[in-house]
Structures are given as structure tokens and as C-alpha cells.
Amino acid sequence: MTSAVVHLVRLGRWGRTLARHGALRGIETDPLTPNRVRQLIRFIRIGARVPRTPRYADAFEAIGPAAIKLGQALATRPDLVGPEAAHDLLRLQDQAPPVPFATIRAAIETALEKPLDQIFTSIDEEPIGAASIAQVHRAVTLDGAHVAVKVLRPGIEDVMAQAVETYEWAAAHAERFGGELERLRPRQVIATFRQWTARELDLRREAASASELAEGAAAEPGFMVPAIDWQRTARRVLTLEWIDGIKLSDRAALLAAGHDLSALARTLVRSFLRQAIAEGFFHADMHQGNLFALPDGRLAAIDFGIMGRIDRRARLWLAEILHGLITGNYARVAEIHFEAQYVPSHHNIAEFTTALRSVGEPIRGLPVKDISVGQMLDGLFAITRDFDMPVQPHLLLLQKTMVMVEGVATALDPDINMWETAEPFVREWLRSELGPEAFVADRLREDVKLLLRLPDLLRRIEARFPPAGGAPPPPPLAEIRLVEHSRWARYAGIAILAAAAGAGVMALLG
């Protein structure tokens, strides 16, 4: 287990980089920031040339690959880092110098346990994309299929594991301050981040995500997910169908190829809604660089490292919330928040209804094309603090993706609006899920499941309360070892010395 000193040294080094880019200014000036945190930030930035305008994305890129991925995760948390920082983090460019092809060749042959000429007829030595975790090469298989081959960078697992361990350590200590930090659930943020990185560092899981998404997208004929070549896929290598299309970021090329941009925008919105609301499993990184228009007019997606999942009950709540805001039924939206326990029960539901009205009414008189889902969701975030609403990470990821999809769709067709496209879909889905037939079917299914679970339930009760002489229950899982308050002075001193040393080095180099 990594010592507290190592974690502090890492945090001090990263904090120094953030300070040089002005990325700690928001935390330092926030009145809710604990005094000890504010004082530590002041020590970290001693001697640093802090720019007037914070450069959050540049700071995370300077720290390294794990920070880039964490920055992408924090871009979904405007409530945690602030809207300015969240917006700037959206421009994170996950790019890195390519690994020499000799290293990539050895990695492929080791992962697939064959010489390269027994796997591919040809493979381009120059990558078509090189990021901090992996790079992608175009290749042709022995049967003539054109594919994209994604290969993990050597040693990236250790780099990410060390960083995530320190993130977890820091988040656990941050929650001990209580108050706003506890409400924002930093440990859950890092837990979600760990899940993301686990999927990206095991390319078989990314392949499985693509396969699952393809099954769910089958009902949307205009949306396509590339097929996985499972025979040429392993933990460190992913091979999938080559996408021969035009990136949605290249508007001029789309128009030159004769694509109907309005149709592409509608397909994008409907495919995302089907993924998120109907299937509960959605592509959570649908920016323009990951979306392609195919020659036949379909839309294709790539890069399945960041995926979101919402269970059926949460999807029903979400759909009812969206529909209630669209139709002005604020009382029902408030009831859902209390039923889902998003709002603590000690708050007044009527007061919360009024707060929701303050979000919904300003947009109800606007033309449909002028109503932004992103602005509406930002308004909802603004009232979470007043009503002590614990953060729901899965809904935040969905919110970030909805805003991203709206931005891409609007760039294709400025007159499209998520409301106009979403309302019929949401209404029909709610009718199918909440109608009388669905209610009867759900009750029958739940009752049958309960009956089938009874034997197992009895066995579990007996295992939990065994007769005399039975085995004791298993021990609880180990938790992160927290530094006691009485020891903070010693570690703070180490951090201050490290920061001072860093400041001295920077002064000499400057």
C-alpha cells in the first residue's frame, strides 16, 4: 500500500502544475473551501507565475495521461469544478507522440500470440491517431477486411493505477471535511473514474461495450456501430471494422458529399435518446471527432471507452422529469425527486416545486428552436445546493452527454432542438412503460421473481444466522487508511517543504 507521504508528494507536484496554470484559483476563492485547503493552495503557488485566465485543460494535459482522463471526467461535474472550468475541460485534447511501430508490433504479437504476418496482410506503420492511453493503426486482415487496430501504450496500466490510488486517497480525506465536500461525493467521482479507466485499459471490455451498444442500436436503422473482430482482440489490442466516412466536425466535406445535415442531426438525437432512455446504456463521449457520416447517410460512432448506464427505474424518473419540464408539470417533477430520494425528505416539496418552476418558466414562452436542454440542466444544477441534493454521478454523465449531443446536432442544423425531437419519443416511451399493460406485466414479473427467490432467501438467512458451530460471517472489506487529524501537521509540513522546493527549482529554471 502506498504511503501517505508518497500521496502527498504526488499531490504537491500536481498541485504545483495546476497552480502555474491558474487552475486552483476557483477553489482558493470559493467561500465554501475549508481554510486548511485554502492555506495549502497558497503555499503550493508560492513563486508561480499565475495567468489571469485559468487554463484548466492545459494544466491537466501537462500533468499526464491519468490527469487528462480525470479532466474529461470532471468536465461532467460543473457542480464540483464550476461551469467555467467544466467548459474549458471539454477542450481537452487527448493526444500524445506516437509509440515507435517496432514497439507496437511487439505488443500486437504478444497480445495475440502470433507473428504479425499471420494476423494481418498489411498494417500502416504510421498511426491514424495517438492518444495518452492507446494509438490506432489501419490494417487489412488475411481475409481482406479493412480494420482499425487499437493498441495500448506500454506501461500505461501502472501509470494509471498509481494516479487513481492517489485520487482515491485525496477524495477520502476531502470528504472528511464534511459540508459541501461531502455532498459533492468526491469518492463516488473517483470510483466512477476508476470504472472508466478499467474499461479503457482492458480493450476486451471496450469491445464488449461496442457489441452491447450495437445490439441496443439495432432498432435505430440510421445509427451504426462498427463490428468487433473478436479473433484479433485481446486485453491490449482491439480490432474493429474500419469506418469509411466523414467526421461530423468537417461540415464543408459533409455538404460537398451531399449529406442531409438536418437528417443527420435528427438521427443523432434519436439514437442517443434510444440508448439513454429506452436501453439504459449509452455512448458517453459523442463529440464530433467520434461520429462519422457514412456514404449511405447513416451515422457511425467509434471509441467506446466511456459509456453510461442507467437502470430502468432511474430511466423512468428521468423521462418523467424531462416530460414534466416540457409540459410544465412541476408538481410531478418535484414528486419524482422526492420519490427517488434525490432531495432529502426534510425539505418542503412545495418549495422545491416553486424552485423547479423558476427553471422551467423562463423557457416556456420561447420558440422551440431557442430552448436549450443544456441551459435547462444548468438551471437544475443551480438549485441542488439549496436543497442539499446529493450528487448522482450517473445522471451527471448523462447531462454532460446530452449537452454534447445538443451541441453537435445544433452545429449540423442550427434550427433543430432537443425538446422538439425528444418530446414525442419520451411521451411514447412513457406510455409504453407506464400504461396499464406495462403495470400488470411488471407486477406479474416481480411476483414470480419473488417466489423464485424464496428458497435462496431462506438459505441466505440460515447462512447469516447459522446453528451453533457454524462458520462466522466473512470479515468486512478493507477501507482506505485515513491520516488522523493529529498527524496532519507533520504531513502538511512535508507538503509545504515539497512545494517550497518546487518553487525554488522553478525560480532557478525561470
N, C-alpha and C positions, 0 to 999 in steps of 0.2 A: 504494500500500500504506500502510495506517495506521501511524503511528509508534508506537514503544514508549511514548513519553510520553503520547500520547492514550489508549492502552490503560490505562496506569496511572492516569490521571485518572479514567477511567470506573470502573475497579475501585475506586478510592478513594471515589468518590461512592456507588457501590452498596454498598460495604462499610460506609460510614457509616450508610446506611439499615438494613442488616442488623443492625449493632451496636445501633442505637436500639431495635430490636425484640427484642434478646437472641438473635438467630439465629446469632451467631458463638460463643456460649458453649460449645457442644458441641465445636467444633473447637479452641478455646483450651484446654479442659481435657482433651482426648484425649491420653494419653501418647504415642501414635504420631505426633502432629503435630510436624513439624520445628520446631526452636527459632526459626528465622528467621520462619516463618509465624506462630508464636505471638506473637513480639515485634511483628510488623506489626499484628496484630489489636489488641494492647494500645494501640498508637499510634492506630489508627483510632477506637477507642471513647473516647478522651480527652474528657471533658466530657459524654458521652452519658448520659442517664438510662435505664439498662438495667433492664427489668422483671424480676421474679423468675421468671416463667414465660415462656419464649421464645414469640414469636408469629411462627412461620415463614411461614404463609400471608399474614398481614397485611403482612409485610416484602416479600414478592415482589409483592403487589398494589400496594404503594406505589412500587416501582421502575418498573413499567410493563409493557406487553404482552409483550415478549420474556421478561421475568423470570417472568411468570405462566405462560407456556408451558414455560419451563425448570423451574419449580417442579412443574408437572404431570409432567414427565419424571423429576425427582428423586424424586417420590413412588413411583416404581417401584424405587428404589435404597436400601432400608433398610440395606444393607451399606455404602453410601457416606455417607449423611447420618445414619444411626442410625434405629432404629424409631420413636422419639418424633417426630422431625422428619418422617419419611415419613408417619406417621399424620396429623400436623397439616396437611401439604401436600395431603392428599386433600380437604380442605375448601376449596381454592382456588375462589373464585367468579369465573369469567371474565366479568365484567360491566363495562360502561362506558356513559357517557351516549351517547344515540343521535346519529348524524350528521344534520343537517337534511335533510329529504326533497329539497330542491332539489339538494343535492349528490349524493344517491343517484340521483335521476332522471337527472342528467347522466352519472353513472358507468354506469348501465344503457344509456343511449342511445349512449354512446361505445363500450362493450364490444360491444354487439350491432349497432351501426351502423344503427340505425333510430330514428325517433321513438317515444316510449313508447306512443302510442295505436295504433301499428302492431304492437306486441308483446303488449300486454295490454288486455283490455276495461276492467279496473279493477285498481287496486293500492292497498292500505291505506297511507296515509302514516305511520301510527304503526307502528313495528316490533313484532313479537311477541317479539323478543329482540335485545339489542345486546351484543356482546362486544368484546374488545380488537382483534380482527382483522377481524371482519365483523359485519353485522347482517342480520336476516331479516324480510321483509315477506310478507304474504299477498296473493295476486293471482289473477285469473281470466284465462285465455288467450282468444284470439279464438274458439277452438272450444268455449269453455265449461268447460274443465277447471280445477279449483281446484288451485293450486300454491303452493309456498313458494319465495321468491326470496331467495337469499343473495348479498350484495354486500360486497366487500372495502372496508375503510376507506381513504380516500385517503392515500397516503404511507406505508402500513404496511410495504411492502416495504423501504424504506430504513431504517426504524426497526429491523426485524428483522435486516437484513443487517449493520448496524453492531454490534448486540449480539452476534450469532453470531460475527462476526470476533474480537471481544474475548474471548468464551468460548473460542474455539479457541486464541487466543494464551495465555490463562491456563492452559488444560489442558495445552498443550505444555510450559510451564515447570514446572507442577506435577509432571508425570511425571519431570522431571529429578532430582527429589529421590530417586527410586527407592523401594525398600521397599514399604510398604503403598500409597502413592500410585500406584506403577507397577502393582501387582497389580490395583488397582481400575479401571485403564484409563480415566481421565477423558477422554482424547482420543476413545475409542470412544463414550463417553456423549454427547459433544458432536456427534460425527459422526452418531449416531442421531438426536439432536435436530435437526440440520440437515435430515435426511431428512423428519422430521415437518413441520417448518416449510415445506419446499419443497412438500409436498403441500397444506398448508393455504393457501399463498399462490398456488397455481395451482389454481383451482377445477375445471378440467378433469380434473386428476389425482384430486381428491376424487370427482368424478363417476365416473371410471373405477374407482376403488376400490369405490364403491357398486355399480356394474354387475358387477364381478367377484365381489363378495360375494353378490349376488343369484343368480348362476349356481351358486355353491357351495352356497347355502342352498336350492336347488330341491328337494333330497332331504329337507328338513325342512319338511313342509307347514304346521306351526304357526308358522313364522317368516317374516316378510315384510320385504323391503327396498323402499322407495319407488322407483318408476321415474324415470329421468332424462329430462328434456325437453332433448334434445341440441340442438334448433334454437334454444333460448333459453339456452344455456350457453356461456360463454366463459371466458377466463382469470380475469376478475374478477367474473363473475356465474355463479351456479349455480341452475338451476331444476329442481325435482323435485316429484313427486306430493305433494299435501297429505295429511297423516296425520290422520284424524279419529278420535282415540282418547283414552284416559285414561292419564296418566303413571303409571308404577308407583309413584311416590312418593306418590300420593294413594290410600292404602289404603281410606279411607272411601268415596270415589267408586267404586272398583272393586267393593266389596261392594254398594253401592247399585245398581250396574248389573247385579248378578247374576253377576259373573265368578267362575270356579273358580280361586281363588288357588293351590291346590296344582298344578293343571294348568298354570297359567302358569309356576310355578317349575320344574316338570319340563321344560317346553318351553325355558325359558331355559337350563338346564343342558345339555340335549341339543344345542341349537343351537350353543352355544359349543363343546362338545366336538367336534361335527362340523366346525365351522370350523377349530379349532386342530389337531386330531389327524388327521381324515380329509382335509381340504382344505389345511391348512397356511397359511391366510390368514384372519385373524380380526379382528373389531372389537375394538379395544383400549381403548375408552372406554365400556364398557357399564354406566354408572351409571344410577340411576333416572330422571334427567332426560332421558336419551336413549332410553328404552324406553317403548313405549305398548301398552296392551291395546286391540285393535280390537273393535268390536261383535260380530264373529263368533267371538271367542275367540282369534284369532291374536295373535302378538306382533310388533311392528314396531320397527325401530331407525332412528335418524337420526344425523347428524353423523359423517362418515366421514373426518375429518382425521387421526386416529391409528389406524393399522392395524398389525397384526403379521404377520410372515411367517416360517415355519419350513420348511426343506427336508425332503424325505422321510426322509433318514437321521436327522436330529435328531428328527423326529416318532416314528420307531420307537424311538429311545433313550428319548425321553420317555415313551412309552406303556409300555415295558418297566419303566422306573423306577417309574412310578405303580403298575403291576400288581405289581411285586416288593414294594413297600412295603405294598400292600394285603394280599398273601398272606404276607408275612414272609420272602420270598426275598432276604435282604440280600446274600448272596454274589453273586447275579446282578446286583443293583443296583450293587454295587461294581465288578464286571467291566465293566459298561457305562460307568461313569465313567472307567475306565482306557482302554477301547477308544475312547471319544470324546475322550480326552486332556483331559478336564475336570480330572483330577488328574495332576500331573507324575509321571513313571514312577519317580522315585527314592523315592517313598513306598511303604510296605508295604500291599499290598492287604488283608491280613488285619486290619491295624489300622484301615483305612478301613471294612471290613465291620463291625467292632465299633462304630465311631462311628455308622454308619448304624443299627445295632441300638438304640443309645441314643436315636435319634429315633423309631424305629418301635414299639418295645416298649411305651412308656408309653401308647400309644393303642390297642394291640391288645385289651386287656381291656375297653375302654369300649363302651357301647351304640353302635350305628351312628349314631344321631342326635346323639351327643355328640362325634363325631370331626370335627375341623375340618381341612380341607385347608390353610387359611391357617396354622394352628398347625404343621402338619407341615412346610410350606415354610419357615416361620421357623426351625424346628429344623435344616433342611438348611443354611440360611444360616449358622447358628451354627458349623458345622464347616468352612466354606470356608476361613477364615483359617488354621486349624491345619494344613490340608493344601495350602496355597499354591495354591488353586484360582483360576485367572484368571476374572474375571467374564465371563459370557456374556450380553450385553445382550438378545438375542432371548428368552432364557429368563426374564430378569428382567421383561421386558414381559409375558410370558405369566403369570408368577407374580402380578404385580400385577392382571392381568385376572381370573385365577382367584379371587383373594381378593375382588375387587369383585363378580364374579358370585355367589360364595357368599353374600356379604352381602345382595345384592338378593334372591336366592332364599330365604334364611332369613327376610328381612323379610316375604315373601309367605306362606311356610309354615315356621313355626319347627321343624317335625318333619322337614323334608327335610334330606338330607345329600349332599354332593358324592360321597362314597365310594359310597353306595348306588346313586346314579344313574349314576356313572361306571363302576363295575366291569364291568357287563355290556357296555357299549359298548366299553370298552377291550379286554376279553377277546375280543370278536367281531372287532374291527378287527385285533388282533394275529394272530388265527387266519387271517384273510384275507390279511394281509400277510406272515406268516412261515411259512405252510403250504407243503407240498411243491409244490403247483401254482404258487404265487407264486414259489418259489425257481427252478423251471425256467423260468418266464416271464421272470424278471429276468435270468437268465444268458443266455438267447437274445437278449433285447433288448440287453444290454450287449455281447455278442459282435458282433451286427450293427452296432451303433453304432461299435464299434472298427474293423471292416472299412471302414465308410463314411468314417471319419476318416483312414484311412491316406494317401490322396492329399494331403489338406490338410496332414497332418503332415509329409510329405516336402517340400512347398512351403515350409512354415514353417522347416524345417531349412535349406533352401537359402537362404531369405531371411536367416536369422540368421547363416549362415556362407557368404556369397556368394563367387563366384570373384573373382580379382584384378580390381580396378577397380570392384567393386560398391559400392552406396551403403552408408554406415556406418549402424549402428543409431541409432534416434532418441535424443535426449538424455533423461536421467531427468526426472521431473516435479519442479517446484519444491516445496520444503518451507517450513514456517513459519520465519521468521528468528528465532532464539533470541538472547536477550540473554546475553552472556558473563558468567561469574561476576565477572570483574574490573570489570564495569560496574554490577553490582548496587548498589554503594554509592551511585552517582550517582542511579540511578532510585529507590532506596529513600528517598533524601533528598527527592526531588521528591514522592514519595507521602506522606512524613511531613509536609512543608510543606503539601500539599493537605489532609491530614487535620487538621492544626493550624488551618488557615484555616477549614475546615468547622466545627471545634469552636468557634472564635471567633464565627463567624456564628450558630451555634446558641445560644451563650451570650447573644448580643445579642438574638436573637429570643425566647429563653426568658424 
